[in-house]
Amino acid sequence: MLRIGRAAGRAAEGGRARFTALMCATVLLTLAFACFVATSATYDGRDARSAARAPVAVAAGERARAVWSTHWDSFQGRQFTVVNISPLDRNAPLPPGLPRWPTPGEVFLSPELMNGPATEDFKHRYGRVAGVISDEGLASPGERFAYVRPTAPMLATEQRPMRIAGFGNAGAGSFGDKKIVKDAWTFYPVIAVLFALPALALAAAAARMGSEGRDRRGALLRVLGAGRRARACMDLGEALLPVSLGAVISAAVISAALLENVRLPWIDYVLSAADLRDAAAYLAGTVVLAMLSVIALVVLLHPVQRDDAPTTRPGAAQGGLLRLLSLGMCPAFAALAWLSGALFGGGRYSMLVYLTAAAGVLVTLPSAIGWVLARLVRPLALATRRRSKGPGLIAARVITARPGVVVRLVAALVVAIGVVGQTQMLSSSMANASGTAQQLHSSEGRTMVIVQGSSTARLGRDFLTALPEQAHVVSFGVGKPSGRAIQAPCPDLKLLALPCPRGAEGTEVPYGELDRRLRTATFEFYGPTPSHVRTGSLAKLGNRGTVWLAIFTEGGRDLDTGKVKSAIYQHLDINANIRTLAEAGGTSFDNGYHARWLTFFGIAGAIALLAAMGVSALAEFLRFGSGVAPISVLAAGTRLLRSTAVWLLGVPVLIAGIVGVSFHLFLAMPRSDSVGYVEHADWAPGLYAGMLTATAVLAAVISWAGGVAAVRKSRTWRPRAD
């Protein structure tokens, strides 16, 4: 039976296309399953390495071996950790990833910082480069991280460094990538909805491609007395070779990731090959699981055969238990998506429930559409028969008898609309909690830097001479009795269009007359209050004698932020908080970068859905061309065939697209209107209009292609025994 099935697959209409579809479905489904395993392995490895490098604080009466502190730096809005560390004795234990202790003024950089852009000047920002941190000292191979041993003068700017006995503390507070990267459980629903679900849709479409001939073959075998096992063996024989070939390709792709670290495009995240090798057995299991899943779909996705049918006359499919469950669960999932914010607090759990409910709607909606259309076309069939509309009558009869045709044709389209729409909603939700790329890369945002230093900062000549030539500095802080105080030498004040008053009292400048950059940089601290401007040298004007500085350029020229940060970290304060004007306002850009994962998996899912749509469309072209070819003898031209293609293929796709966009708008309303949600998403009218336009174009193309296939088939059709 396996050999017969393999031979039948080669001889079947569209056999090569189904072979390719099953192979691609196996590859994508394997990669989807592997994403879950890779995510788990990556987080396990990251947590283990983060725990190994975490400091162990000295206990009471224990001797300290080193002093340790951290501060944040940033690169294009992405924060990363810099560790300041100094040994207290010659035998102090080394941090993981370092071959030796750096000497005072030396720094070990991660490969990502070592190979960073020259404009950032990472190699000179913290001191002299002594070497590169090895992978065992990094949470992930692409982590930006640095170990700095300050010089004695800069070590004195440390206020309360942590005294440590060594490293290896699983219970220590997180820092580095572990602090920045989202929790693993936020990735699993995204992978499931945006990638695994589309891959499963492709597998289902590939399994049912060319199903008409196999259904007839199965019915014949059933009449001849063959049992389910025999029919399953034939289906297995037909699908085993393409599925096995897809598994081999998947295994080759996964094996390549086990040999070398892989940098994911656009996201710029590096997967650790060592972490994936630790999970090699589970990755091998994903290949087997994908093979079994595709084979199960091939074997199980068949029309229900009823032995007690009252007649052999073709009739409307009434649907089994699965379709009835779909009809009931689709509105239930939609209601759950609407109420998830109010029922679960609007936070993390609400998002997980919303994603689960949205996935449930996408899974059950196509079957529900097929069931509804099967009942709506009955009146259409009667109406077209009374009006003698041949194409409409043919289409209505076919859809009434086989609503599964409609389901297979529109399922990929409906899920694609949902995936694209949910990707946009989730991305905008995360972007609303983050700064924008326009703000981050604005030309004005590169003209000023805001510095916050401790009371022990060394605000002297060494710092000022280390700044680039085009840099100017003003100090600011709390004014008396309120507002902000600004103090600097007169030439620097004039560059900000500020007066140079004489005397200690200074003069008051209204908020609206301040330089726009200075207003933006200081608004989060002082609001729209006036400023008290004084002429004098730079001073520590912050609370408790802390340093607040604004470093800027004249005439809107770009500031060399790399050299500015180098001057600050090596001559002012090793733990200074530094933000460019683009990063001012307390804005974090991390969520914006995290949103790239949504687009990444959304694109992967869209590719799978486009493949599923192509497979479904090709299958329906083959079915349609063979099915309507006999009626060509009743028509003088090709108009009847082309019009039938419009009614049978184009109209269902158009209706499905409209319904899919409508359902997405329905699901988007609670997120857009912030009904119980902490973070809201934005409407995208242009995207919705684009999806409707694309649906109309797709319906026209499918109608044209179906008509062409039918016309070509009719020219070679000859009566033959089935």
N, C-alpha and C positions, 0 to 999 in steps of 0.2 A: 504493500500500500504506500510505503514511503517513496518507492521508485515511480509508481504510477502518479502520485501527487507531484513529484518533481517534473515528470514529463508533461503533465497537464498544465503546470505553471508555465513551462517554456512555450507551449503551443497556444496558450490562452490569449485572447485579445487584450493588448496592453500589458503583456507579461513582462516585458523589459522595464516598462515604466513602474510597475508594481515592485519589481525586484529592486530598483533604485530607491523607491520610496521606503520600503521596509529596511533597507540598509541604512539610509539616512536617519530614519526614525530610531533605530537602535543606537546609532552614534549619539544623537542628541539626548535620548533618554538616559544613556549611560553617563554623559557629561552632567546632566541634571542631578542624577543620584550622586555622582562624584563630588558635586559642589557641596552637598550636605556633609559628606565625609571630610572634604578638605577644610571646610569651615571649622568643624569640630577639632580636627588635628592641628590646625593653625592656632586656635585659641588655647588648646592644651599646651602646645610647645611655647607659646608666648607667655602663658602664666608661669610655667616652670622656670623659664629663663628670667622672668621678672622677679620671681621669688628668690632665685639664686643670687641676684645682684642687690637685693634689698638690704639695707644696713641693719645690724643688730645693735640696739642701744646698750650702753654699758649698764650693768646692774649696780646696785648700791655696794660700794667698796671694791668694785672691779676696776681694773686698770684700763683706761682708754687707749686704743691703738691708733686712732685716726680721728680727725674732725671732718664732718661731712655736711653739705648743704646743697640745695637745688634752687634753680630759678628758671623761668620760662624765657625762651627767645622765640622768634617767629621767622618764617620764610614764606612770602606771598600769602600771608594770612594764616598759615598753618603753624601752630605752636609746637615746640619741641623742648626737651629738657636738657639743661646743662648742669652737670654735677661739679661742684667745687669740693675738692678733697685734698687733704694734706696728712701724711703719716706722722705719728708722734714718736715712733721708734723704728729702728732699722728692720725689725722683723715683723712689721705690720703686714697682715694678710692682704694680698692683692685683690682688687675687684675683678670679677670674671671678665675675660676678654682682653686684659692688659698683660703684656709680657714683662713689664717692669714698672716701678713707680716713676712717674714723670718728675723731673727736677722743677724747682720753683720757676714759674713762668712758662712751663711747657704744657701741652695739651694733646690728648689723644682724641681723634675724631672718628666717627663712624664713616664707612665708605660713602654714604649718601652725602654727608657734609664735605668730605674730602674731594668729591667729584662735583661739588656744587658750582653754580655760576661764578665766574670771576668777579662780577659786579657785587656779589655779596661778601667777598673777601673772607670766607670762612677760615682759610688757612692762616690768617693773621688777626682774626677777630678777637680771640681769647688769649693768644700768646704764640709761642713757637711750636710748630707741629712736631711731635715726637714720634708719631706712628698712627696706625689704624686700629680701631677696636675690632676684634675678631667676632665671628657670628655668635659664639656662646655668651658674649657680653651684651648682645642686643636682643630686644624683644622680638624683632623681625629683621630680616636682612636689609630692608629698606628704611629702617628707623633712622631718624635724625637724632643724634645723641653725641654728647661730648663729656670727657673727663678733663677737668682743668685743675692744675695745682697752682694756686695764686702765689705771687711774690709776697714777701713779708709785709711791705707797705699796704698791699691790697688785702691781705689776710686780716689786717687790722680793721678794715671796714666791715668785717663780719660782726654782727651784733650777738647772735645766739646760735652758733653752729652746733650741730648735733655731734656729741661725743660717742663714738662707736667702738665696739669690740671686734667686729668682723662683718661678714656678709652671709646671707642665707636666711632670710626671715620671711616666711610665707604669710605671716599676719601683718606685715608692715603696710603702711599706706601706699597706695599706688602712685607711680610717676612714670614719665615716658609714654610710650604708646598705650600701655595698659590704662592710663588715665584718660587718653584722648579717644581711642577707638571705641565704637559702640559695642554694647554687649552682644554676645553671640546670638541670643534669642531674638534680637531685632533683625537678624539676617535670614533666619530660617523661613519666616512667612514670606519675605520678599522673594527668596529663591523659589519657594513653592508656587506663589501666585504668578510671578513674572517669567519664570523659566520652566519649571517642572510641569506646570499645567499646560502651557503651549506644546511642550515636547510630547506630553501624553495625547494631546489633540492630534498631533501629527501621526503618532503611532496608530490611533484609532482610525484616522482617515486612510492611512496606508493599508491597514488590515482589511478594510472594506472596499478598497479599490478593486474594480472589476468584479464586484460581488454577484452580479446577475448570473454570469456563467457558473460561478461556484455554487450559487443557490440552486440552480437547475441540476447541477451535478449531484449536489447533496440530496435533492429530492429524488433523483433517479436511484441513487444508492439506497435510499430509504425504502423505496418501493421494491427494490430487489432484495431487501432483507438485511442490508448492512446495518450494523449497530453504530452507536455513537463513537465507539472506540475506532472502528474502521474509518469513519468519516474524519475523525480527529487525526488519525495517522496520515491520511491524504493531505489534509491541511498542513500538518507538520512537515511532510515531505516537500510541499510547495514552498514553505517559508523558511526552512531550516538553513539553506545555503545563504540567502541574502542576510538573514539575521546573524549567522555566524561570521560572515564577512564584515558586517557592521561592528560586531564585537571585537574582531581582530583590529580594525581601524581604531576603535575606542581604546583598546588596550595599548596600542602604539602611542596614541596621544598622551595617555596617562603616564606611560613609562617614560616619555620624554620629560615630563614634569618631575619625575623622581630623580633624574640625573643632574639637572641644573635648576637653579632658582629661576622662577618665571616672573617677569614684570608684566602685570596686567595693563593693557593699553588704556590710555586716558585717565584711568583711576590712579595710576602710578603707584600701585601697591605691589610689593614683591612677595611672592609665595615662597616659603622655605622648602627646598627639596628635602632637607633632613626631616622636617615635620611630616611631609607626605610619605617618606619612606617608613616612618614609624607606623603609619596607617596603611601600609601596602596591602595587607591582608583584607582590610575593609574595602579598599579601592578595587581589589580584584573581585570582591563580592558584588560591587556595583555593576560590573560587567555581566556577571551571571544573573543578577536580579533584572537588569534591563532585557537580557535575552529572554528570560522566563516571562517577563511582563508582555513583551511584544508577541511571543508565541501564544500566550494566554489570550490576548486580544484576537489573534487570528483564529484560534480554535473556538472561542466562546461567542464572538460577535456574529451570530447567525439569526435569521428570523425564527421565531418560535413556531415549531411544528405541532399542530394539534391533531390528535388521532380522532377526536370526536366531532370534527367539523361537519356541519350538516350538508355542505355542498362543496363541490370542487370549483365553483365559479369564483373568479377573482372578486374580492370585495375590499372594502376599506379596512385598513389595519386598525384594530381597536386598541392595540398597545397592551403590554403586560404590566407586571408589577413595577418594573423599573420606571416606565413612563408615568405611571400613577404617582410614584414617589416623587418624580421630578415635578409634576404639576403641584403637588402639595408643598414641597420643600422650596421651590423657587420664591413664592411670596413670603414664606417664613424667613428665608435668608435675607430677603430685601427688607423686611420689617426689623430684623436683628441689626442689619447695617444702619438703619435709621436711628435705632434706639441705643446703639452701643455707647455713644457718648454719655447719655443721661444715666444709663444703667451701671456703667463701670467707671465712672468718675472722670472721664475725659483724658486720662493719662495714657501710660504705656499699655495697660491691659485693654483699654478701650480701642487702641489702635490694633492690637492683635485680634480682638473680636471682630473689628470692622473688616480687616483683611480676610479673615476666615469667612465672614458672611459674604463679602464681595466675591471671593472665589466660589462659594456655593452658588451664588446667582449665575456666574459665568458658566458653571458646569451644567446647571439644570435648565438654563434659559433656552438653548437650542432645541432640546427635546420638547419643551413646552411650546415653542414656536411651531414645530412640526405638528404637534397634536392639535393646536388651535387652527392651523391652516387646513388640516385634514377635515375639520368640521366646517370651516368657512367656504371651502371650495364646492361643497354640495350645492348650496344655493347658486354659486357661480356656474356650476355645470348645468343646472336647470335653466338659468337665465341665458346662457350662451346657446343651449339647445333650442330654446324658443326663438332666439334671434339668428340662429343658423351661423354662429361664429365658430367656424371650424377650428382655428388655432386655440382659442380659449377653451373650447369644449375638450379638445385633446389634452391640453395641459391640465385642466381641472380633473379629468378622469384619471390621468396618471398620478397626480398628486393625491387624489382621494384614495386610490388603490395602494399607493406606496409613499406615505409621508416621510419615510426614511430617506428618500431621495432628497427632499428639501432639507432635512436635518443635516445630512452629510455635506450638502452644498453650502449651507449658511453657518454651520457650527464654527468653522475657523474664522469666518468674518466677524461673528458676534463676539467670540473670545478675543480676537485681535483688537476690536474696538474697546472692549473692556480693559485689556492689558495696557493699551496706549493711554486710555483715559486715566486709569489708576496710577500709571507711572507719572503722568502730569500732576495729578492731585498730590501724590506723596512727595514728589520733588518740590512742588511749590510750597507745601506745608513745611518742609525742612528749610527751604530757602527763606521763608518768612521769619524763621528764627535765626537767620544768619545774615551777614553782610552780603552785598551784591558784588558781582565781578566788576561792574562798572565803577563802584566805589573803590574797590581794591586797586584797580589798575588806572585810576584817574591820574591825570598829569599833576593836578593840584595836590593830590594825596602824597606825592613824593617830594614835596617842598618843605615839609615841617616834621619834626620828631618831638614827641613829648617824653620827658624823662622824669621818673620818680625815684629818688634815692633816699637812703637812710640818713639819720642824723650824723653818722660817722663817715659820710661820703667826703672824699678829698677834693673839695671845690677850689682848685688852685691853678697855678700857671701850667703845670705839666698837662693837665686835662685840656686847657684852652689851646695850647700850642699843638696838641695832637689832633685837634679837629681839622678838617679840610679847610682850605683857604676861603672858600665861598660861604662857609657856615658862620652864622651870627647867633648869639644867645641872649635870651632874657630870662630872668627868674621870676616866678610868680608864686603866690600862696594866698593865705587868708588875709583879707583886708580888715581894717578897723573902721567902724564897728562891724561891718558886714561886707559882702562882695569879695572881689579878688584884688590882691595887691600885685603890682607889676613893678619890677625894678631892674634897671640895666644901665650901662653907659649911654650917653646921649646919642651917639651914632647908631647904635642898635635900636633904640627907641624910635628914631626918625624913620628907619626902614619899615617900621610897622605903622607909620603915620601917627605916632604918639608924640605928645609934647615932651619937652625936657624942663620940667619945673625945677625951681631952685628951692632949697630948704627941705627940712625933714618931713613936712606935712604933705608935700606933693600936691597934685591936682586930681580932680575926679573926671573921668571920661565915661559918658553914657555907653551902655552896652551896644547900642546900634552903631556907634562910631568906631568900634574896635575893628581891626583887621579881620576879614571873614575867616581866615584860617585860625586865628586866635579864638574867635567866638566858637568855632566848631570844636576846637581841641579842649576848651575849658568849660563848655556848657554843662557836661555831666557832673561837674564838681560844684559849680557856682550858679548855674542857671542864668537867666537874663538880668543879672545884677550889674551895677556900674563897677568900674575899676578905679582903684587909687594908684596913680602912676607916680613913681619917684625916680629921680636920677641918682645913680650910684653904681657901685660895683655889684657883681652878682652875689646873692646872699641866700641863706637857707630860710625861706619864708613860710614853709609848710608847718603844719601842726607838730609840736615837739621838736622843732628844729630840723625837719626833714627837707630834702632838696626837691624842688619842682622847677624844671627847666623846659623852655621851648627853644629848640634849635631849628633855624630856618635859613632860607636863601632869599636873596633879593631878586625881584622881578620875575618870580615864578619859575626860576631855573631848578632843575632836578638836584636834590641833595644826595650826596654820596653817602647813603645810609650805612654801607659796609664800613667805611672809615669812621663814621660817627659812632657806630656801635663799638668798634675797636677802641676808640678813645675812651668811651664810657666804661667798658668792662676792664680795661687795663690801667686806667688812671683816675676814675671817679668812684665807682662802686661796683663790686663784682656781682652783686645781686640786684642791680638796678632793674626797674620795670620800664621797658622801652616800647613805645608804640609810634608808628608813623601816623600822619594825619589821616590816612585812609583807614587806619584801624582804630581811630579815636571814637569816643562815644560808648566804650564798653562793648563794642560789637565783636562777636566771634564768627569766624568764617569756617569753622570746623564743620558745622551742619551743611554748609553749601558743598563742601568737598565730600561729605558722607552721602549727599544726595546723588552723587555721580554713580554710586553703586546701583541705584534704582534705574538710571538710564542704561547702565551697562547690562544688567539683567533684562531690562525691557527690550533692548535691541536684540539680545540673544533670543528672547521669546518671540519678538516680531519676526525674526528670520525663520524660526520654527513654524510660526503661523502662516507666513507667506508660503513656505513649502507645503504646509497642510492645505492651504487654499489652492495651490497649484495642483496638488495630487487630487483633491476633490473635484476641481474643475476638469482636469484631464479625464478622470473616471466618468464624469457625467457627460463629457463630449463623446466618449466612446459609447456609452450606454445610449445617449440620445441619438447619435448617428445611426446605430444599429436598429434602434426601436422605431424610428419614424421613417426609415428608408422605404418600407413597404407601401406607405401611403403616397409615395411620390408618383405611383402609377395612376393615382386618382387626380393629380393636379397637372395642368399643362405646363406650368413653370415652377420656379423655386420660391415663389412668394409664400405659399402655404408652409413650407419647411422653415423658412426664416422667421415668419410670424410665430410659428409654434415655438421656436427657440426663444423668442422674446418672452412669451407667456410662461414657458416651462422653466427657463433658466434665469432670465434677466429680472422678471418681476419678483420672484421670491428673494433674490439677492438684494434688490432695492428695498423691499419691505423689511428684510432682516437688518439691513444697515440702519434704516430709520428707527426700528425698534431697539437695536443695540445702542444707538446714540441716545435715544430717549431713556433707556434704562440706566445708562451711565449718568445722565443728567440727574435722574432720580437718586442714584447712589451718591452723587457729588453734593447734593443739596445740604445734607447734615454737616459735611466737612467744610463747605464754603460758608455756611451761615453760622458756624461755630456753635452748633447746638450741643452744649455740654463738653466741647473739646477745648483742651488747653491751647493747641495750635490750630489755626485755620488754614485752609487752602484757598487758592485763587481760582476764579472762573477763567476759562480760556476760550472765549467765543470763536477766535480764529481757528483753534484746533477743532472745535465741533463743526464749524462750517467746512473745514478741510476734510474731515472724515465723511461728512455727507456728500461732498463733491466727489471724493475718491470712490465712495460707494456707487454713485450714479455712473461714474466712468467705468468702474469695474463691471457693473451690470450691463452696460452697453458693450464692453469688450467680450464678456462671456456670451452674450446673446449673439454677437457677430461670429465669434469662434464656433459656437454650437451650430449656427446656421451653415457655416462653411463646411463643418464636419458632416452635417446631415446631407448637404448637397453632394459632396464627394462620395459619400457612402451610397447614395441613391443611384449614382451613375454606374456603380459596379454591383449593385444588389441583384441577386437572382434568387428565385424561390428554391428553398432547400428544406430537407427534413430536419427538425430540431431533435 
